[in-house]
Amino acid sequence: MAEVPAVEVITTAAIHLMSAAAVKCGLAEGPDAAEHLDLDEARRLISALAGLVTASAPDLGSQHAAPLRDGLKSLQLAFREASVIQDPPGQGPGEKLTGSVV
């Protein structure tokens, strides 16, 4: 770990959070994808991702931060699409840190 640049550690953590959130939003591939839908868990994962991306973006530079922001926004929108009861604008997962996605 001592030789791994911080940007790689942060990006790897973000990708793990993104992947887990995507599965919990029902975006997994395969016939059983809907079985993994768990919006309560997705909310937690997306909020954690928003905190990580928001806090680390100034140190990552736009080359690394921009794709993470795009992925985060896509997950926030997927969460809204999967939700039966809509959060008010700015109240969705991570939106207190990123601003409203709608």
C-alpha positions in Angstrom: 0.0 0.0 0.0 2.9 2.4 0.7 3.6 2.6 -3.1 0.0 3.0 -4.3 -0.8 6.7 -5.0 -3.6 8.2 -3.0 -5.6 8.9 -6.2 -5.7 5.2 -7.0 -6.9 4.3 -3.5 -9.6 6.9 -3.6 -10.7 6.0 -7.1 -10.8 2.3 -6.2 -12.9 3.0 -3.1 -15.3 5.1 -5.2 -15.7 2.4 -7.8 -16.5 -0.2 -5.1 -19.2 2.2 -3.7 -20.5 2.8 -7.2 -20.7 -0.8 -8.0 -22.5 -1.7 -4.8 -24.9 1.2 -5.2 -25.7 0.2 -8.8 -26.6 -3.3 -7.6 -28.8 -2.0 -4.8 -30.6 0.4 -7.3 -31.5 -2.7 -9.3 -29.0 -2.0 -12.1 -27.2 -5.3 -11.9 -27.2 -7.5 -15.0 -29.0 -10.8 -15.2 -32.5 -12.1 -14.6 -32.3 -11.7 -10.8 -31.2 -8.1 -10.8 -34.5 -6.9 -9.3 -34.0 -9.3 -6.4 -31.1 -7.1 -5.3 -33.0 -3.9 -5.3 -32.7 -2.3 -1.8 -33.1 1.5 -1.9 -32.4 1.9 1.8 -28.9 0.4 1.3 -28.5 2.3 -2.0 -29.2 5.6 -0.2 -26.4 4.9 2.3 -23.9 3.9 -0.4 -24.7 6.9 -2.6 -24.4 9.2 0.3 -21.0 7.8 1.3 -19.9 8.0 -2.4 -21.0 11.7 -2.5 -19.0 12.4 0.6 -15.9 10.8 -0.8 -16.2 12.4 -4.2 -17.0 15.9 -2.8 -14.2 15.8 -0.2 -11.5 14.4 -2.5 -12.3 16.2 -5.8 -10.1 19.2 -5.1 -7.1 16.8 -4.6 -7.9 14.5 -7.5 -8.0 17.0 -10.3 -10.6 17.2 -13.0 -9.1 14.2 -14.9 -10.1 11.9 -12.0 -12.9 13.8 -10.3 -15.1 14.4 -13.4 -15.8 10.7 -14.1 -16.5 10.1 -10.5 -18.9 13.0 -10.4 -20.6 11.7 -13.5 -21.0 8.2 -12.1 -22.4 9.7 -8.8 -24.9 11.7 -10.7 -26.0 8.7 -12.7 -26.6 6.7 -9.5 -28.5 9.6 -7.9 -30.8 9.7 -11.0 -31.1 5.9 -11.1 -32.1 6.0 -7.4 -34.8 8.6 -8.2 -36.1 6.5 -11.1 -36.3 3.4 -8.9 -38.0 5.2 -6.0 -41.8 5.0 -5.7 -41.9 7.9 -3.3 -39.8 10.8 -4.6 -37.5 12.8 -2.3 -37.9 16.5 -2.6 -35.2 18.2 -4.8 -31.9 18.4 -2.9 -33.0 15.7 -0.4 -32.1 12.6 -2.4 -29.0 10.5 -1.4 -25.9 12.6 -1.4 -27.7 15.7 -2.7 -26.9 17.7 0.5 -23.3 17.5 -0.7 -23.7 17.7 -4.5 -26.8 19.8 -4.9 -30.0 18.7 -6.5 -29.8 16.4 -9.6 -33.3 17.3 -10.8 
